[in-house]
Amino acid sequence: MPAISPVLPDQRVQFVLALLHKEDSLEGIARKAGVSGSPLIWWREEFIEAGKAALGCRVEELMNELADRDQVIGELTVTNRILKKRAS
């Protein structure tokens, strides 16, 4: 793990985005950030992993919502069939 940097989290995000958008070389962005290349690489990896984790959680959340809706639809379908049978 790299040493704690004086670069604020919001600044780290901006430097990582600049790196991902290839706005400058790793060395150029690291120079602007006032760090060596290693912390910048570390930040990029953390950024990507956090994004993957956030997207994974969201996908799981959406799958759970779909399962809940499927259950409600199933229950309503059964109720609807029972009511139709009683009405005829």
Order of alpha helices (4+ residues) and beta strands (2+ residues): alpha-alpha-alpha
